[in-house]
Amino acid sequence: MISVKSDIGTPKYKQIVFSIEEAITSGGLKKGDQIPSINAIRDTHNLSRDTVLMAFNELKSRGIIQSIVGKGYYVTSENITVKKKILLLFDELNSFKEDLYNSFINNLTHDIQVDIYFHHFNTTVFNKIIEDNIGNYNHYVIMPANLKNTASILAKLPKDQVYILDQKPEDLKHYPGIFQNFEKDIYSSLEKAFEKIEKYKKLILVFSEVQEPKEMLLGFELFCNDKSLNYGILESLKSKTPQKGELYIIPDDKNLLRIIKKLKENNLKLSKDIGIISYNDTLLKEVVEGGITTISTDFAFMGKRLAEMLLNNDNKLIENPSHLILRHSL
């Protein structure tokens, strides 16, 4: 089954990979079959253990074989056309993350397989997903959100296989990836809209410490203090009754729907009585209530750029652009 020659110029670990691929293609190996052990291949062909392990790790990262503790290695997929496997770990799924995902997938080559997971802002879930998949992928694209102590678990992965997406925690800055500059983005967007903002009596940021980046809060407070504006911070609008003259900056869509409903219940007019700035633009925000003003990064561009980075082994840390889109709500 395994053929290794010394005089053909192809690295020996690659010859092992080709031999197993050929056995799968010819039907000699099928899904569920056990392959010869590392030691058996080493001894039969007078190779180093590291050479055989390198071949097995490549096949494992492509999802073709998998190890079972105490038993050995088994064929898990007969699709040898997959040349790379990527683990994509998001915090949650929403419409703009879907745009990011679709753009990412559409800009990869067809021989790359992407498996998507979600940690839902839960550190235990985050750690388990990483632990369970060490060595199973060629690249790991991680959206850490604002989870604490993620550096220790990510340190178990090869540094050159990890890319960080969206937020950029201090302890993960040494990894490549694409990030939003939340402090700069909120400050510059509010400054661009200052002529419209200054007519409101109070600015209120709806901010969840669990889900939102602390840099967003820092940028908001810095802007309000620099402009001497009255402001407040709320975790949720569930029990808040809006008052005339308030401007709400709302990162999540659930609280956006809450405030729109409360405006109707209290006979308040959007833009005239209450202002709204939302985060992350969607088609719905273009049309609802005459249009909702948004601060939004370009998620499609983020996905496209991420795909290019992985295809080209680009190890930069890139800031993704953000834009203020002015509409009726302000």
N, C-alpha and C positions, 0 to 999 in steps of 0.2 A: 504493500500500500504506500509506504513512504519511500521516496527515492531521493537520495542526496549524493551529488557528484562533486568532486573537488576541482574539476578542470573546465567548468563551463562559464565562469565569470559571474554567475548569479549568487548572491549571498545565500548561505546554507539555510538560514531561517526562512528565507523566501521560498526555497525549494520545498521545505516542509509545508508551508502554507499552500503552495501550488499543488502538492501531492494530495492534500486533504480536500482541496477544492475539486480536483479532478476525480477523486473517489466519489464525491457527492454528485458531481455531474453525470458520471457513468452509472450511478446507481449502486456502487459498491458500498457506499455509506448512506444511510437514510436517517431522517429525524428520529432521535431516541437511541441511535446506536452509540456504543462506547468506542472511543478511539484509543490507540495504544498510549500507554502512560509516558510521561516525560522521561522517566528513567529507562524505559524500554527503548525508546527512540535514541536516547543518548548512548546507551550501551551498544545497540545494533549498528549505529553509524559512526561510533567513536567521536561523538560531539561533546561540547561542554553543555552542562545543564542550562546555562544562561541562554545559549543559542536556541535550544528547544523551547524554553520558557518565553523567549521573545516571539517566536512563531505562535505559540498558544495564546499569548496576550493579544496579538493582533487579531486572531480569529475570534477571541472572546469579545474584544471591543467592537467588532463588527456584528456581534450577535450570532455567529455561526456555531460556536461551541460554548459550553458552560460547564463549570466544575461543580461537582457534588462532593461535599466534605466526606472524606473517608472512602469514597468510591472511585473517583476519577473524573475524566472529562467525557462529555456526551455531545452529540450533534443536536443543536436546538433549532437550527434553521437550514433549509436547503437552498436559500436565496443567496448565492455567492456573489451576486451583482452588487450587493451593498458593500461599498468601500469604506464608508465612515458611518458611525452612529453618534448622534448628538443627544444629550439629555438637556431638555429645556425645562427649568424649574421656575414657574411663575408664582406670584403671591396669590392671585385670584384671576378669574376669567370675567372680562366685561367687554363691551363693544370695541373700545380702543385697544385693549390687549389683543383682541381678535384681529384687528387691523395689523398690529405688529407681527403677530404669528403668521398671518397669510402672506404678508410682504416678505418675511424671512424665508418661508417655505418656497415661495415662487421665485426667489433669487438664488436658490441652491441648485446644484446639479441633481439629476435623477438617481444617481448612485449613492445618495446620502439619505439616511433614515433619521427622522427626528421623533423622539418620544417626549411627550409633554406631561409634566406633573404640576401639582398645586400644593403649596404648604399652608395657605389660608391664615397666614400670620401666626402660625403655631410652631414654636421652636422644636418641640418634640417630633412633629411631623417632618419638619425640615431636616433634622438630624437623621431620622430613620431613612428618608429617601436617599440621602447622600451615602449613609452607611451601607444600605442594601445594594448600591450601584457602583461601589468602588471597583474600578477595573473593567466595568461593563461598557464603557463608552470612550470614544476618541476625544470628545470635547464635552464640557459641562458649562452650560450657560445658566447663570444663577441670578435670580432677582431676589436679593436678600430682604427687600423692604427695610424696615427699621428693627428687625430682629436683633437681639443682643447675642454677642459671643459666637457669631457664625464663623469667625476666622479659625477657631480651633478645629471645627469639623471639616472646613474646606482645606485645611492644611494636610489632611489625609489624602487629598487628590494631588496628582502631579501639577505643579504650578503652571506649567505651559499648556495645560489642557483646560484651564478655568477662565471664563469670561464673566464679568459682572455687568449687570444690566439695570438701568433706571436710577437707583440710588447708589451713592458712593460713600459708604461708611469709612471712617478714618482707618480702621484696621484692615480694610480691603483695598486700599488705594494702590497697593503694589501689583494688583491684578489688572490686565487689560480689560477693555469693555467700553460701553457707551452709557453716559449718565446724563441726568438732568441737573442743572444748577438751580435748585429750588429757591435758594435765598436770592440770587441775582434775578431770576425770572419773575418772582412776585414783585420785587422792588421795582424793576424796570417797567413792568406792565402797569403797575399802579401809577407810576410817575407819568407814563404816556397818557393815562386817562385822568390826570389830576384835575383838569378843568371841569370835568364832569363829576369827579369824586367830591370836590370841595363843597358842593352844594348840600351834601348830606351832613346830618348832625353827628352821626356816629358810624364807625366802621366796625363790623363784627366778623371775625374769622371763625368759621366752624372747624374745629381742629381736634382730631382724635389722636392721642399719643400712640395708640396701638397701630394705626394704619398710616398716618401721615408723617412725612419726614420733618424732623425738628428744624431743618433749615428753612422750611416754609414759614414757620412761626417766627423765626429770627428775622427773616426778611420783612415780614409784615410789621412786626414791632418796630424795627429800625425805620421803616418808611413813615409810620404813624408818628413816631417821636421826632423824626427830622422835620416833618411837616406840621408838628404841633396839633395833631388830630385826636379827637376823642375816639377811643376804641375799646373793644372788649373781645374776649375769647370764650367760645362756648363749645362743649364737646358734642352736643346734639341740639337739634331744633324741635325735638319731640314735645317738650313742655314749654317752649318759648312762644309767646304771643308777639308778633311783630308790631313795631310802633312806627308811626310816620317819621320820615327823616333818617331811617336806618339803611345802611348799605351792607349786604351780606356777601361774604366771599366764601364759597362753598366748594370744597374739593370733591365731595362724593355725591352721587346722583340721588341717593335715598333722601338726604336732607334737602336737595334741590326740589324734589317732588313735594316734600313736607311744606316748604315755604310757599310754593305756588298754591297749594291747597289752602294754607292759612290766609293768604292774601284774599282769596275768593270768600272765605268764611268771614273775614273782617272788613269786607268791602274796601280793600286797599288797592290802589292802582299801581301796577308795575311801572317803574321809571319815575312816575310823578310822586308817589308816596314812598315807595320802597325800591331800592336798587339791588341788583343781583349780578355778581360775577361768579361764573362757574369754572370748573377745571375740566380740561380734556374735551375737545370739541367733537360733536357727533352730528349726524344729519338731523336728529330730533331737536337738538339745541338751535339749529338754524331756523326751525319753523315754529316751535312751541312758544306761545305767548308773544308772537311777533319777532322772536329771536332772542336768545340768551347770550350775553357777552361772555367770552371765555378766554382763559389763559391756557394755551395748549401747546404741547410739544408735537412734533411731527412723527407719529408712531410708525407710519409707513416708511418714512425715511430711516428711522431707527432700525427697523427690520431689514431693510435693504442693505444698509451699511454694515450691520452685524453679519449678514450672510457673506458680504465681500471680505470682511475681516477673517472669517473662518476659512474661506476658500483660499485666501492668500497668506494664511498664517501671520496675519498682521497683529502685532501685540501692543498697539497704542491704547491710550485712554482718551476717549473722544467725548466732548460735550455736545449733546444734541440740541439743536436750536429750538427756541420757544417763541410763541407769538401771541400778542393780544388781538382778539377779534372783537371789535366793537359792534354791538347790536342794540336793539330796542330796550333791553333790560337795564341799561345804565343811562 
